[in-house]
Amino acid sequence: MQKGLLILVLFFQSLMVQSQYAVDTSYTIKSTYAKLVKKYPFITVAERQNTAAVEQQNDIVYQQQKGRILHLDAFINKNKKRNPAVIMIHGGGWRSGNKNSMQALGQEIASKGYSCFAIEYRLSLEAKYPEGIYDVKNAIKFIKDNAKKFNVDPDKIAVLGCSSGGQMAALIGTTNEDKAFEDQLNKSKSTSKVQAIIDIDGVLAFKHKESSEGDMAAFWLGGKSDEKPENWKNASALSHTNKNTPPILFICSSIDRFHAGRDDMISILNEYKIYSEVQTIKDSPHSFWFFEPWFSETALYTTRFLDKIFK
């Protein structure tokens, strides 16, 4: 009885906390499809393909601070051996989006021998940079803490993100073991270190000759580039790229502005002989990963890269 009462209390506390901030629901697969289908009438929404080899667990609590509960969805390949893990970060301009949008890709990648985790993190209407980065890094620590339960090899972790999630993934990977990007309240003995990055159409530099980031970025970063120049620089993965950066895969649309800083980053990686790979999906729009025929191509590039790095 006491356990049941505690669960109810935590549930209502979660509802109360989450009702204290606005939620932007403008970026969804459905709304994106409605925009793109006019120009690309041949597209279809990628469907989640459930397989017996993959166990899905939804809404696992990975963090609770000051009453705010954050969840992740797990897609676990039931191999007898430990799997490399893929941390998945949804897009939405740091303001919108939902972990549910990563389910099809999570199922597909997990079916190829991985354990995938779609992460809920605090968005910009609730928390400004770098709080969302802390959240994802805390999720990585939680997954490592529970590696046996999730059938994960804690030394083989990739971080994957789409759009603004791609920017976050690149930043998380390039700030491995940088205490300035770690939540000091987290007492886990695990690290948030990752061994690979997959950036799907996410910018690498906010203030750059190729970049055209504006109000959405400014809202997350706490001000415009002339108001918060340190945030615009420090939130850019390019600023942290060095000899310790893990291998990275860039999966790109045909829209140049989403690749800002990529070529400069590759130049640095090449200096240190760190593997990088660019796959550009011809004539594709932003958010291509939600839709066929591009979804299958995205999944293929991703699993092929992961196999190269981890298997």
N, C-alpha and C positions, 0 to 999 in steps of 0.2 A: 504493500500500500504506500509506504513512504517513497519507494523508488518511483512509483507511478505519479505521485504528487510532485516530486522533484522534476520529472520530465514535463509535466504540465506547466510548472512555474517557469522553467527555462523556455518553453515554447512561447508563452505569453510575454516574457521579457524580450524575446527576439522580435515579436510582432511590435511591441511598444517602441523598441529602439529603431527598428527599420521604418516605422511610420514617422520618425522625427526628421527625415530628410526626403527630398524629392527624388523621384526615380524617372529617368529619361528612357522611354521605351521606343524611341523612334527608329533605332537600328535593329532590324530583325531580318531573318531570311525572307519572310513574306514581303516586307516593305521593299527590300532590295530587289527581289524578283519583279515586283510591280514596276520598278524604275527601269530595270535592264531589259525586260522582255520586249519592250517596244523597239529597241535597237537590235536585240539578239533574240528573234522569235523562236529560234531552235533550242533554246536552253530549257533544261528541266532541273528541278530541285533534287540534289543528291539525297537518296534515301538511306537511312540507317540499315545496314545489313547485319542482323543478329546471327551469330553462329554459336554452336555448342562449345567451341573452343574458348570463347570469351565470356567471362562473367562480368556483368555490369552492376555496380553498386552506386546508387544516387544519394546525393545530399549528405555525404559524410562530413561531420564537423571536424575541421582541422584547426580552428582558432576561435577563441572566445576571450575578448578583451573589453572590459567596461560594458559588459552586457551585449556587445555586438558579436553575433555568431556568423562565421564564414564557413562555407561548404565547398566540397569538391565532388565531382563524379569520377568514379574509377571504372576503367575498362581493362580487365585483368586476363591476360592469356594464361590458361591453366596448364602451362608446361610444367614438367617435373623439375626443370631447372629454373634458376632465377632469371628474370627477364631484364633487359635494359628498360628504363622508364622514360616516358615522354611527357613532360609537363606542358599543358596546352593553355594558351592565353587568348581569349577572344578579343576581337576588335570592337570598335564603336566610338572612336575619337576620344578615348579615355573618359567618356561621359555616358555612353549608352552601351548596349550589347548585353549578352548573357552567356553563361557557360553552356547552356543547353544547345547553343548554335554549333558547338564543337562535337556533338555526339556522333554524327555520321563519320567524321574524320577519325575520331577516337576509336570507334568500332573497327574501321578499316585498318588502321595502323596496328591495333592490338591483334587483329586476326593474323598478322604476319610475324608474331612472336614477340610482342612488346606489351608492357603494362602502361596504359595511358591515363592521364589525370587532367580533367577539365576543371579549371580553378575559378572560383568566385573571388573577386577582389573588390575593394572599395573604389568606386568611380568618383569622378571629379565633383559631382554635385554634393558628395558626402565628404570626400577627403582629397586634399591636393597632393601633388608630387612632394616627397617620394613615398607616401603611405602605401599606394598600390604596389609599389616595388617591394616594400617590406612584406606585404601580405603574401605575394607569390613566393618570396624567399622563405617565409615561414612555412608555407605549404610544402616546399621542397624538404625542409627539415622534418616536418611531420611524416612525410612519405618515407624518408630514410629511417626515422625512428620506428616505423611500422613496416620495414622492408620485408620481413618474413611474411607478414599477413598479406601484403600486396604482391608477393612473389616478385620482388624487385632486387636487382643487383645495385646496391647503393653507390657503387663506383662507376656506374654506367648510366648517367642521367643526361638527357637532352632537354632543352627548353625550346618550345615551338610557339610562335605567335603569329597572328594575322592582323595586318594593318597596324593600328596603334598597339595591338598585342605583339606584333612583330618588332616594333620599336622597343617595347618593354623586354621582350625576350633577348634582343641583342644587348640591351643595357645590363640585364641580369647576368648574361654570360661574360660580358667584358669587365664586370666588377666582382668577379670571383674573389672571395676572401677580403674584400674591401670593407672595413668596418663602418665606413661612412654610409654604406648602403644596407646595413644590417639593423634589424629591430633590436635595440638593447634590452627590451623587456622580455624577449624570448630566451628561455633558459635551456633550450635543447642543447645536448652535447654534439648533435650532428651539425654538419656544415651545409650551407646552401650552394656549394660548389657544383657546377655542371661541367660535363665533358664535351658537349656539342650544342650548337645553336642552329635553329631553323627559322629564318626570318622571311615570312611571306608578306611581301609588299609593305614593309615597315621602314620608315626613314631612319637613317643612321646619324643624321646631323640636323638639328633644328634650325640653326643659323648657318646657312650655306648657300653658295651661288646657285645650287640646283634646287633648293628648298623653297616652298611657298607656304609653309605652315603659318597659320593665322590665329583666329579667335579660339578655336577648339584647344589648340596647344597652349595658348596664353592662359586660358581658364584653368587648365590642369597645372600649369607651371607657376601659377600665382601672379601673373602679370605679363605684359608684352616684353619683347626682347630688350628694349631699352630700359625697362623698369626692373626686370629680373635677369640680367645678363648671365649671372652665375648659374641660375637654374637652366637656362637654355643651353649653356655649355655643358654642365655636369650631367644633364639628362640625355645627352647625345653619346651613343655608344662609340662613335669615332673618337671622342675625347679620351677614352679609356683603352683603346686598342693598343696592345703591346705584345711582348713575347709570351705572355701568359694567357692570351686569348685562345679559347678552344676552336676547333674546326667549325666552319660555318657554311650553311647552304642558304643561298638567296633564291627564292622562287618569286619571280617578278611578273607583274602585268605589263602591258604595253604602254603604261602611263608613266612618263619619266619622273615626275615629281615625287613619286613614292620610293625612288631609289637614291634620294639625296644622300651623299656621303659614301655610297657603296664602293665606288671605284677607288676613292682615297683610302678606304678601309682595306680593300684588297691589296693595295700597294704596300701598306704596312705589314699585312699578313705575309705577303711574299718575301719581304725582307727577312722574316723569321722562319720562312719555310713552313708556315702553318697552312694546312689544306683549306681551300675555299672552293666553292662551286656556284656558278650562276646558271639558273634555268629560267629562261624568259618564255612565257606562254604567249605565243603570237596572237595579235589582234584581240587580246583579252581585256576586259574592264577590271577595275578594282572590285574586290569581293568575288572574284572568279571562283574561289575555292568552294563556294556553296553550291555550285551548279555544274551539271554535266553539259558539255563534254570535258570541262576543265578540272572537275573534281578528281576524276580517275588519274589524270595526268599529274595533279598535285600529289596525290597519294603515292603514285609510282616514284616520283622524284624523291619524296620524303623517305620512303622505306628503302630505296636503293642507297641513299646517303647514309641512313642509319645502319644498314647492313655493312657498308664500307667501314664505318667508324667503330662499330661495336661487335661485329661477328667475324 
